[in-house]
Amino acid sequence: MVTMSDPSIRKDGTKEPVRVVFFGTPDYAVPALKLLATDDRFDVRLVVTQPDRPAGRRHQMTEPAVKIAARELGMHVYQPESLRSPEARAPLEHAGADVFVVAAYGLILGPKTLAMPAVSCVNLHASLLPLYRGASPIACAILAGERETGVTLMQMDRGLDTGPVYAATSTVVEECDTTDVLTARLSEIGAELLLEHLPSIAAGRLQPTPQDDARATMTRRILKSDGAIDWSHPADAIERQIRAMWPWPRAWAETGNAQIQIHKARVHAAEIDEEPGTVLLRDSDVIVACGGSTGLILELMQPAGSKPVTAQAWMAGLRGALPRFVTPEVARTRPPLIQPAS
């Protein structure tokens, strides 16, 4: 006998798979798509992703990760430039979805799109809302030194990540986590969170809870200038910046007219009583003085036009001349990456 505890019962009382239109673009969205596609409680009728874009140094046209995954799963893919016109929204209307599922799609859904599914539009946002709404929640959690972050399953509204919350799951931010490593982990736990709660959402059994807007913070899209190192900052903040900016735009520094990427570094344990930007040699360590009498031990670097090298190999190439790092002007003038939500 069918009861309302059956996860495949939709809100209208019929026992059928939940009809889904999935929106996503990067690798972060792929685990959720794959789990939905292989679970017979769901019928993914359409996958919506961003158009192919030029990428890499050669600007070759590149397919989104979600498009590649959807093709492997035998799903129909739709790649509109926007969803502003009735014609662009027609394939979504035709899908007859109970639920729209969004995971890092890359476009804000307007009110006419949000109103299309029979039950709800849900979003897998990669933070513990209301913290780190917006475009760069994962990098910002690392940059801010958070010990914990997670994924929030929320109901979408007309605001940017402002809708009420169905459920959330958390993970520890490890001291070695870079943005790409943490993104991969969040994508997996987010996919499990979605599968755990989506049947109840579709059946109308799970109601969302409003966010506490007083605690909300907002993040913007990361710029190339966000990788520029300000040596007046403490070493621990710079070390977090290096991890937060990997793999893009990567942390970078200037010495004279040369630009150098800093791929990996660690905080020096002792005080460094030197002007920020001063380079020191202590035993086999290459150390840069930072703000607050702290120091950063450089480990892996990449001078412009060269391959990655250890800090020791970089110094050997300078033939004993100690360089001095300067803070690029863009590091002082760029807008804050994290702000209180207004």
Secondary structure, DSSP 8 states (H G I E B T S, - for coil): ---TT-TTB-TTS-BS-EEEEEEE-SGGGHHHHHHHHT-TTEEEEEEE----EEETTTTEEE--HHHHHHHHTT--EE--S-S-SHHHHHHHHHHT-SEEEEES-SS---HHHHT-SSSEEEEEESSSTTTTEES-HHHHHHHTT-SEEEEEEEE--SSSS-S-EEEEEEEE--TT--HHHHHHHHHHHHHHHHHHHHHHHHTT----B---GGG-EEE----GGGGB--TTSBHHHHHHHHHHTTTTT--EEEETTEEEEEEEEEE-SS---S-TTBEEEETTEEEEEEBTTEEEEEEEEEETTS--EEHHHHHHHTTT---B-B--HHHHHS--SEEE--
